Amino acid sequence: MKESREFLRKLGYPEGDLYNLPSSDKRFPDGAQYRIELPSVEGPMALEATLEEIDRNGLLVHRISQGSGIMLLSDAEIRAMGAMCADNLMELCLFVGPRGTWDISALPFTPAGKAQGIRHEGADQLVYAMEDLKRGVQLGLRGVLVGDEGLLLLTKEMKREGLLPENFIVKCSVQMMASNPVSVKLMQDLGADTYNVPTALTLPKLAAIRAAIDIPIDIYVEVPDNFGGFIRLYEIAEFIRLLSPVYIKFGLRNHPDVYPSGKQWEATNISLCRERVHRTLLGAQMIERYYPEAITSKPGAAGLGIPVI
């Protein structure tokens, strides 16, 4: 075992999980330690309600993300969401589709096949995903959410060829499930600009991942039921200290599966978004109480994928 640990060390990785819980000295480009993300904001009406609640509670949110994705939003809807986020100097991150669970294959729905998850099946789905990316850029998006390693590499190549802007933010979904320092470093090397780690990792495991990578880590503080339903509010201060630069992400327990979303879920989505902002308020108060000196980014900070209108 000692030889294996030494081999990891020679390669530049931690020798094991970091039980000493070292503080991270890595930062966002503006020197901040943390930013706030609100996920599952499904469409313009949900975004409008979210922004109303953010303003009413006096909160600062840096990123809005959404799971149904580019292909299920009209041009007008994407432009409307982009304009709202641009006005508030927030990043807008929409999912790229289609993905495996929306295809005709039954495998992602079987017990053993769930690991295939939202990856793209076949070359055609990669082509469709590239078309989603190009359409999003044309409509002003500067951030997307991906769930497939192959597509992640293609985004890197598309940036190199000028098909995507260099400042285009590529966020990896929690459903990619890379769970150790080596596998998450691989995602960084493939082109990830920010990586959503699995929801049930302990602090020592998370600290080891941070030691291996430089890109921001996204971490759920409150987790949707289908990813565990955990509520880790009291760990927020440690998340910031250990994982900087980190996006503190507020999901919601008891959240129905609304994906793919649409008008049939609109009233539910709006209610879910309002409560998600309430949970964000609880998290902000935890930071004020236990880590008031923690540094957050101002609106419009460097590195945010703010839509171009």
Secondary structure, 3 states (H helix, E strand, C coil): CHHHHHHHHHCCCCCCCCCCCCCCCCCCCCCCCEEEEECCCCCHHHHHHHHHHHHHHCCCCCEEEECCCHHHCCHHHHHHHHHHHHHCCCEEEEECCCCHHHCCCCHHHCCCHHHHCCCCCHHHHHHHHHHHHHHHHHCCCCEEEECCHHHHHHHHHHHHCCCCCCCCEEEECHHHCCCCHHHHHHHHHHCCCEEECCCCCCHHHHHHHHHHCCCCEEEEEECCHHHCCCECHHHHHHHHHHHCCEEEEECCCCCCCCCCCCHHHHHHHHHHHHHHHHHHHHHHHHHHHHCCCCCECCCCCCCCCCCCC
